Amino acid sequence: VSPRAPFPPRPAPTAACTGCWSGSGNFTCTPSLTRESQAKMDEFSSPYIQFEGGAKPRPAGLSSGGTAPRVSASAQPPPPPSATHARGSRESLADGGARRRGAFARACRWCCGKREPEARHIRLNATRPTPRRYARNLVVNTKYSFFSFVPKVLYEQFSQFFNLYFLVVALSQLFPPLQIGLLFTYIAPLAFVLAVTMCKEGFDDYKRYRTDREINTELYTRLTPGGGDVTVAAQDISVGHVLRVRANQRVPADLLLLRTKESSGILFLRTDQLDGETDWKLRLAVPSCQKLSSDEALAEASGGVYAPEPTADIYAFEGDLTLSDSEGDATEPLSLDNTLWAGTVLASGEALALVLYTGTDTRGAMNSAPPRSKVASVDLQVNLLAKVLFGLTASTALAMVAVPFIQRAASSRLASAEMSQQLLQALLDFCRFLLLFSSIIPISLRVALDMAKLVYKLQMTSDARMPGLQVRSSTLPEELGGIDFLLTDKTGTLTRNEMLFRKLHLGFAFLSPQTLGEAQAAVAHAAAGEDDAPPPAGASSDL
């Protein structure tokens, strides 16, 4: 097939062609094309003419037959309108509307600071490593903001039938025909329930904010392009920074492992906070960076890194790194073994790593769902019982209003005006009976449940038998008492997963922590070549 010059995309063939072949090699046509016209246009779409000896450039305006230039369709009379032509026009308008909506959505995302994920090219040891700014390296686990706290809490509370029912009852007392008691007796209990709930939600969200602040203000060491070390907070880390991560330190962003203190370029990573697995993961430094003489040589190196667009897949990564020197550019591929994902912990050694993704672009953030309100099973049962009781009170009130009304209507004939007046009075009586029966649904039960949950939380956090216990949500602490079965895949999920040295049998000696010094002496004798050395004194040779 001869090479084909780039052309703008043409619409699908629909009706008679109204376009033409231009001498520049482009088509200017409308979306209405027949399949025959499309086939003819495909003959002209190549700027080369096929010959037995190869392909030669096509003269401007010459058709595939090479006999005469094609006449522009603009000089011909337009074809008669048809249903197919109208449908093609409608499709063109729909495509244009979709493109406009897509452009509008992209503009909205740009205004709101949300951009589509894209691949990135990062320059190593540059003053400005990337041509654009990416997401800030902030960890945000709070559920509310300063402006959304009150609206969200009220919406969540009144989305439950129990609270919505008492809100309607309290608002009904603002109308004089429906007043059956003091307004305070209806508003005060509901206001107390909402106040307790808002205090709990605010306190829980404040604790989440404090945890986020501790994570965001954690200090790390950054390797500057000149070779010096500066201290930087986690929230100030940007794409392209080279960080020095030490053992037992949390990885603040998605990093590319460049160098390690070990000559082999190997280190181990704990990923239990990311994938739930407690075994350590092996990670390898980039070979070309590990071969450099020192960290200062890495700080003075020049090159670039290509990283694909952010994804939620924590088990895949493909990129490349290019280092430039006097001999030229050397490019090598990157894989998952060269990465350190955010939220993991360095188990051993010390690493120099390049920041690839920050903030919401990290794997951990893309796999985490926004915090949502949880509802306990007790609250669902109370909500269901409230609906049942409301149905009973509504049916009772309806019976108490309908029976006298039917009796009056049957005993005497009422005029239309009197009938409408009687119906209005019956409706008012029905609402009054509902308000009188509203005490059957106890709002004090809701108050008692909220206070009990608060007491449960305080007792759990102050229990000396469970040190370090944290209750992250005060809305469902009683759910722990309703567990019947606990299914787990391994014992490490239920225990601390810590292995303690108890005893060791080496075939000729039975060692314990008390004889560990003697075991060290035996190893030293063996290393010195004294193979016939007697077993350590005090070590048992029995099982």
N, C-alpha and C positions, 0 to 999 in steps of 0.2 A: 504494500500500500504506500502511495506517495505521501510525503509529509504534508500536513494540512495546516494552513495558516490559522491563527486564532480568529474566531468569529464571535460576534455576540450571540447569545442563545436565541433560538427561534421558537415561536410557540407551536403547539401541536396543530397539524393540519385540520381545518374545519370546513371551509367553503372555498369559493373561487379566489384565486390569488389577486391581490391588488398591489403587489410590490414589484420591484424591478431589480435588475442587476446593475450595479454601479461600477464604473471603471476602476474605483479604488479597491474592489474586491470585497465589498460588503453588501449585504442585503438591506433594503429599506422596504419593509412590507408590513402589512397589518396582520393581526392574529388570524385572519380568515384565509386558510389555504386548503386546497384539495390535495389528496394523496398524489394525484398525477402531477400537480404543480410542485409538490414537495420533491418528487423524484427528479423532475427537471431541474429544480434549484440545486439539488445535491450534485448534479453534474457540473454546475458552475461554482460550487462551493470550494473546489480545489484550485489553487493558483497554478497548478501544473497540468500539463497535457501528457497522457500516457503514450509512449512509443515503445517499439520493440527494444530499442537500445537504451531506454530509460525515460525519465520524465524531464520535460523542458518547460520553462515558464510560459504561461498562457498570455498572449497579447491582450491588452486591455480592451474590453468590449467584445471579445471573440468568444463564440459559443463553443461547445465541445465538438461540434462537427467541423468547426474551422471555416465556415462558408460566409457567414455574415454576422455583423454585430446584432445583438439582441435589442429590440426596441423597448424603450422604457414604457412601463405600464401606465405611467402618469399621463402620457399623451393619449391613451385609449380611453374610451368612455367607461365610466364605472359600471360594474355589473349590477344587475337588478337586485334590490334587497330581498333577502330570503329569511326564513326562520333560522336556518343554520348560521347565517351571517349575524343575525341579532343575538343568537345564543353565544357566538364567539365574542361579540362585543360585551355582553354581560359578563362572560368569563374574564375578559380583559379588565373590566371595571372591578370585578371581585379580586383579581390578583393585585391590582393597584391599591385597593383598600387594605388587603392583607399586608402589603409592603409598608403602607402608611402606618398601620397599627403596629407593625414590628418596629418601625423607626420611633414611633411614639413611646413604645415600651422601653426601648433602649435609652431614649432620652430621660424617661422617668427613673430608670435604674442609675443613670449617670448622675442625675440631680440628687438622688437619695444615697449616693456613694456605693451602690451595688452594681458591679460590672460583671460581664460574662467572663467565665474562666478562660484563660488563654495561656499558651506556652510562654515561657520567659527565657531570655538570654541574660545571663549574669556575668559581668566582667569581674575578674578576680583582682583584688587589691586596687580598685579604682575609687576615685573620689565620689563618683555617682555610679554605683554598680549597675543600676537598671534605668531605662529611659522613663519609667513611670513609677508612681507610688502604688504600693499594694496595701492590703489590709493591715491595720495596726495589730501588734502582737498583744492583744488583750484577751484575758479569760473572763467571760461574763456568764455567770450561772444564776444571776438574780432573775426573778420572775416579774418584778414590777420596776417601774421607774418612778421618778418624783411626780410626774403628771398622770401616769396611768394607774397609780396605786388605788385611789378611791373608785374610779369607774370600773376597774377590773374586779375588785373585791365585791362591789355591789352587784355587778352582773353575775358573778359566780354564786352569790348568796341567793339572789332572787330568781335564779334559774331553777332552784329547788322549789317544789310545790309547797313545802312546809312554810318557808319564809314568805313566799309570794302570797299565800293565803292570809297570813297575819298582816301583811302590808295592805292588802285590799280592805281587810276589816278595819284597820286603823284609818285609812283614807276615807272610808264611808262615814266616819264620825264627823267629818268636816261639813256634811250636808245636814241641815236641820231636820228634814223629814225622817232621817235614818238614825238620829241620835238616840241612844238608849242608855247612855251612861256618861261618865266623865271621860273626856278625851285623853287625859293623862294615863288612865288605866289601860288603854289600848296601845298607846305609843311608847310608854316607858319600857315594857318588857321587850318589845321588838328592838328598840334602840339599845338596850343593854346587850341583847344577843349580838347585834351587829358590832357594837363596840368591842366585845370580847373577841369576836372573830377577827376584826381588823387588827387588834393588838397582837393576836397570835400570828397572823400572816405577816404583819410588819416586823415582828421580832425574828421570825424564821428567815425572812428575806434579808434582814440586817445581818444575821449571822452568815448567810451566803455572801453578802457583800464583803464582810470582813475576811472571809476565806479567799475570795477573789483578789482582794487588795494585798493579802500576804503573798499570793502567787505572783501577782503583777509587779510587786516591788522587790521580788527576790533579785539579788545581785549576782551578776556574772562577769567574767573577764573576757574582754574583747581584744583580739590581736589587731592592732592598727597596721595600715599599709607600711609604715616606717619601721615596724618591728617592735613597737612598745606595747605595753598592756595598759588598758584603761578599764575602769569599772562601769558597768552599764546595767540599768534595771531591765527586768524582763519585758516590761511594756514599751521600752525604748529600742528594742532590738528590731532591726529592719532587714529586708532581703539583701543579701550580699555581704553581711557582716561575717567575720570569722571569729568564732567563739572558742574559748578554752573551757571545756567541760571536764570536771573532776569526778572522782569516784563518789558514789552515793548522792549525786546531784541530779536533779530533775532536768530533763531535756526541755528547754523552753519553747522550741519551735521545730519544724521539720528541717533536719540538717543533713548535709552530705559529709561523711567522714573522710577527712583529708589525711590526717596523720595521727599516730598514737605514740605514746612513750615507749611502747614495746617495739623492738626491732622487727618483729614479725608482722606488725600492723594489725594485730588481732585484739579485740576487746569483747566483753560480754555485756549484755543488756537485759534488764528486767522489764518485761512488757505486761506485767499482770494488770496494770491500770488501763491498758489499751485493749488487750484481747482476752484477759482473764487467765492466761497461762502463766504458771509460776516458774516454769523452767527457764533458764537463761538462754538468750539468743546470741549466736556468734555473729559478729560484724567485722568487716574487713575494710581497711583504709584503701584509698585509691593508690595503686602501685606507683604511679609516676610521682605523686606527692610524697609518698612514704620514702622514696629513694633520695629525696633531697637531704642535704647535709644537716640542716638545722631548721628550727622554727623560723629563724630570721630569714633563711633562704626562701621559705614558703611565703613570708610576708612581702618579699621583694619580687616574687614570681609574677609573671603576667600571663594572662590567658582568659578563658571564658568557659562557662558551663551552660549547657542547654538542659532545661527541665520542662517536661510536658505540663499541660494544664492541670490544675488541682483536681483530684478525684478522691472518692471515699474508699477506694480499694487499698487496704493496708498491706496487701501481699504482692503488689506489683509496682515496679518502677523501672523506667527505661529512659536513659539520657546519655549524654556524653560530656567529657571534659577535654579541653584543649589547652595545652601548655606551650608557650612560645619561648624559644631560646635562640642562641646564636646559630644553631644548626637548622632551625625551622620550627614548624608547628607539629606537635604530636598529639593525636586524638585517640582517646580510648573510651570504650563504652562503660556505662554505669548501670548497676543493677540494684536490686533490693538489698543485697549484702553490704552495700556502701551507704546505707541510709540510717538515720536515727530519728524516729518519729517523735513528735511532741507528746509529752505525758509519760514517756518511759524514763527509766532511771539507769544511770551508768553503774554497772555492778563492780567494775574493776578498772584500774588504769586511768589514763588521762587522754583526752581526745581534743584535736583541733578540727573543727567542723564548720562548713559554710552554710549559712541560712538560705534555704530554698523557699519555704512557705511559712507564712506567719498568720496569726489570728484565725479568722474564719476559713482561711485556705488550707489549714493543716488537716491531716487525716482524722485526728481525734475530734476536731470541731465539726467536720463534715459528717461524721458518724454519730454525733450526739444530737438528740432531739431537743427542742426548746422545752424548758420546764413547764409542766402542766399541773393543774390542780387535781389532787387525788381525793376520791370519795370513799370512805370506809363502808363496809357492809352494814354496819349498824345504822349509819345515816340513810342508806338506801332502804332498809327495813322501816325506819321511822317515816321516811317519805311515803312509802307504800301504805303504811297504816294511816297516815294522815289523809291520803286519797280515799281510803275505804271509809273512814269516819266522815269525811265531807260528803261522800255519797249517801251515807245513812242520814245525816242531818238534812241534806237537801231533799231526800225523799220524805222525811218526816214533816218538814216545813211545807212541802207541796201538798201532802195529804191534809194537813191542818188548814190550809187555805182553800184547796179545791173542794172539799166536802161542803162547807157552808155556802160557797159560791154556787155550786150545782143545786143545792137545795133551794136557794133563793131564786135561781133562774127557773127551776121547775115549778115552783109554787105560783109565780106571777110572771106575766109577760112584761119584759122591760123594753123600753124604747132604745133606739140606737144610741142616743146621747147618754142615757142612763147606763146602757151596757158598757160603753167605753169608759165611763166613770167608775163603774164597778170593777172593770178589768184593771184599771190603773190602781185602784185601792187594793185589789188582790195582789198586784205585783209589789206594792209597798209593804203589805203584810208579809209576803213571802220573804222579802229582804230582811225585815225586822226579825222574823223567826230565825233566819240564818244567823243573824248577829247574836240573838239570844242563845242559840245552840253552839256558838263558837267556842264557848268554854269547855265543850266536850273534848276538843283537841287541845291538849295542854301545852302551852308555850314554855312552861317551866321545865318540861322534859328536855327541850333543846338547851336551856340554860344549864341544866344538870349535866348533860352530856359534854358540853364544852368545858365546864369546870373539871369534870372527871378526867378528860383527856389531858388537861394541863397538869393535874396531879400525877397521872400516869407518867408523863414525860419527866417530871421532876424526880419521881422515885426511881426511874430507870437510869437517869444520869448520875444520881447520887448513890447508886448501889455499889458497895465496896467489892462485891463478888464479881463485878463486870467492869474492871478499870478501863478507862479510855472509851467507853461506850458513848456514841453520839446519836442523838435522835434528830434526824435531818428534817422531819416533817411531824408537826404536832397534830395533824388531822387524823392520823390513823395509828396511834401507838397500840391501841387495843387489838389490832389485827394479829399481833404475835400470839395472843391467847387463843385465837381461833384456828391455829394450824393443826391439822390432823396428820398429815403425811409430809415428809421432807425427802425429796428425791435429789440425789447428788451423784456426780460421775466419779468422784474420787474423794478420799478423806481429807485432802488438803483444802477442800472447800469449807469444811467444818472446823478444822483445827488451824493452828498457827503455821503448820508445815515446816517446823524446825526440827532438824536432826541433831541429836546429842550423842556424843561418843560415850559408849558404855564399856564395851569389851572388844578385844581384838585377839584372834588366835592365828599365829603364824606357823603352825605346824610343830615348832619345838618350844613355843612359849605362849602363855596365856596372859595377855596384858590388859590392864585396866587403867583408868585415869590416875590412880595412885602410883603406878609403876611406869608412868609416861617418861620420866627422866631416864630410867633404866633402858627403855626402848630406844631413846635417842642415843644412849651410849652404845647399844648393840649396833645401831645403824652406822655409827661412826667407826666402829671396829670393822664392820663389813666393808665400808668404803675404803678403809686402809689396807684391805687385802688379807685380813686375818679371818679367813673362812673357817678355820677350826676353833674359833673363839667359843668359849662355853656360853651357854645362855645366861642372861643377866640374873644376878642373885635376887631371890625373892619372887621371880617369875615362875608361875606354875606351868608344868608341862602336861597337865591333865585338862580335859574338857570339863 
